[in-house]
Amino acid sequence: MDSESQFRNNALKGIAYYSYAARIFAYLIGLAVVITVLGVSDDGYHKIPIAMPFLFIVCLAWPHIAYQWAKRSNVTTKVVTSSLLFDAFFTGLWVPLMSFELIPSTVFITAVMMNNISTGGLKLFLHGFIAMILAIILSSLLINPSFQFESNILVILVCIPMITIYPMVLATINYKLTRLLIFQKGKLLQLSRNDSLTGVFSRRYWEQRLLGEFNRCKRSGEKTCVMMVDIDNFKNINDTYGHLVGDNVLRQLGSILQGLRNSDIAGRYGGEEFAILLPNSDLEESLLVAERLRQKIEHTKFEKVDRCTISIGIAPLSAQFSNAYKWLDQADKALYQAKANGRNRVCSELSQIED
Ligand SMILES: Nc1nc2c(ncn2[C@@H]2O[C@H](COP(=O)(O)OP(=O)(O)OP(=O)(O)O)[C@@H](O)[C@H]2O)c(=O)[nH]1
């Protein structure tokens, strides 16, 4: 599953989880309301004997079934929307059973529709509405209901928690979901921006920053440098100690690069190649930063690896570069020079700059 669908699935699982408590609450109050309506009517319970066990089974079991269904399913979207359609259908069944009493029927229908709109917008509202109308027709055909629009005061009292508490429960769920979505969005952004092994920026995101910094510094005239960093003889490390040890070296180097100045922008450019933008730094400062970095890596204890060194190529931004990639290419040439001169060194071949 890609990260976007995982993000979507997690959000839907969140909806299912938070809806669980709300559904239990709504069905228990709903059960109390229907029992009260039938209890205060003259022939309520006797008129439709099969309805009572069915009512109890649905109200007590359905919230748990809906939750387990969503929890175990891989197609959470379908399950969450289907469950809400079942809610609408069950609600439609109760309306004729309550002799179409206006207050409890309106309260039930509004609660279900509120839920449908907050989860699936107008589309789910319409589908839920159709499911409810079908259920009202079906239930009317089965029980041949009487019509009694007014309600006993007891029925109105039992409806009060549904009118007052249920909207608050829904608002709380929406609040929690909004927080969950904000958190997951942040995670998704981090996943798309950062290299999963080393923690520094991914090549794609780093290149966006390169273009941004190139344009910004060209406009403002700010001194900026870009450097390319490459681990020396990394193939040997992999061949001698194995890929996992190699990965560990990359991870450790990544965390060292993340520890540079806050304004520095480090990214993984390729396998064992990193690129760093040093805003607000002229060549002299950048050479110092690079030399400190080179020495730090040379003296760092990497797990199992006796010695690991890096080569660095630096290019300061200059008016000669017509685009960001020519600037980066200059740093790459300097890196090549550092490798050719014996590795474990910093190079900046200003004399070789050409556009
Ligand atoms: N462990 C590990 N190795 C990687 C990864 N990405 C690339 N490599 C390895 O990095 C090595 C790069 O080798 P080369 O391009 O020959 O470079 P080098 O051995 O560092 O030699 P110089 O750059 O010339 O000093 C290859 O063996 C790749 O398989 C990774 O994510 N993990």
The ligand as an SDF file (V2000), in Angstrom:
LIG
                    3D

 32 34  0  0  0  0  0  0  0  0999 V2000
   24.5730   -0.2050    1.9730 N   0  0  0  0  0  0  0  0  0  0  0  0
   24.1450    0.5780    0.9830 C   0  0  0  0  0  0  0  0  0  0  0  0
   24.9180    0.7080   -0.0960 N   0  0  0  0  0  0  0  0  0  0  0  0
   24.4920    1.5210   -1.0870 C   0  0  0  0  0  0  0  0  0  0  0  0
   23.2850    2.2170   -1.0260 C   0  0  0  0  0  0  0  0  0  0  0  0
   23.1480    2.9280   -2.1550 N   0  0  0  0  0  0  0  0  0  0  0  0
   24.2530    2.6980   -2.9120 C   0  0  0  0  0  0  0  0  0  0  0  0
   25.0900    1.8570   -2.2840 N   0  0  0  0  0  0  0  0  0  0  0  0
   26.3750    1.3100   -2.7140 C   0  0  0  0  0  0  0  0  0  0  0  0
   27.3340    2.3370   -2.7800 O   0  0  0  0  0  0  0  0  0  0  0  0
   28.4060    1.8670   -3.5950 C   0  0  0  0  0  0  0  0  0  0  0  0
   28.9580    3.0070   -4.4190 C   0  0  0  0  0  0  0  0  0  0  0  0
   30.1050    2.5370   -5.0670 O   0  0  0  0  0  0  0  0  0  0  0  0
   30.9290    3.4010   -6.0710 P   0  0  0  0  0  0  0  0  0  0  0  0
   30.0190    4.2720   -6.9020 O   0  0  0  0  0  0  0  0  0  0  0  0
   31.8280    2.4820   -6.8090 O   0  0  0  0  0  0  0  0  0  0  0  0
   31.7280    4.4150   -5.1950 O   0  0  0  0  0  0  0  0  0  0  0  0
   32.8100    4.1710   -4.0540 P   0  0  0  0  0  0  0  0  0  0  0  0
   33.1020    2.7440   -3.8130 O   0  0  0  0  0  0  0  0  0  0  0  0
   32.3510    4.9700   -2.8850 O   0  0  0  0  0  0  0  0  0  0  0  0
   34.0720    4.8130   -4.6840 O   0  0  0  0  0  0  0  0  0  0  0  0
   34.4400    6.3440   -4.7310 P   0  0  0  0  0  0  0  0  0  0  0  0
   33.1740    7.1220   -4.7220 O   0  0  0  0  0  0  0  0  0  0  0  0
   35.1860    6.4940   -6.0270 O   0  0  0  0  0  0  0  0  0  0  0  0
   35.3040    6.6370   -3.5740 O   0  0  0  0  0  0  0  0  0  0  0  0
   27.8310    0.7300   -4.4450 C   0  0  0  0  0  0  0  0  0  0  0  0
   28.4300   -0.4850   -4.0290 O   0  0  0  0  0  0  0  0  0  0  0  0
   26.3470    0.7390   -4.1070 C   0  0  0  0  0  0  0  0  0  0  0  0
   25.7960   -0.5720   -4.0980 O   0  0  0  0  0  0  0  0  0  0  0  0
   22.4690    2.0240    0.1480 C   0  0  0  0  0  0  0  0  0  0  0  0
   21.3910    2.5950    0.3070 O   0  0  0  0  0  0  0  0  0  0  0  0
   22.9520    1.2080    1.1120 N   0  0  0  0  0  0  0  0  0  0  0  0
  1  2  1  0
  2  3  2  0
  2 32  1  0
  3  4  1  0
  4  5  2  0
  4  8  1  0
  5  6  1  0
  5 30  1  0
  6  7  2  0
  7  8  1  0
  8  9  1  0
  9 10  1  0
  9 28  1  0
 10 11  1  0
 11 12  1  0
 11 26  1  0
 12 13  1  0
 13 14  1  0
 14 15  2  0
 14 16  1  0
 14 17  1  0
 17 18  1  0
 18 19  2  0
 18 20  1  0
 18 21  1  0
 21 22  1  0
 22 23  2  0
 22 24  1  0
 22 25  1  0
 26 27  1  0
 26 28  1  0
 28 29  1  0
 30 31  2  0
 30 32  1  0
M  END
$$$$
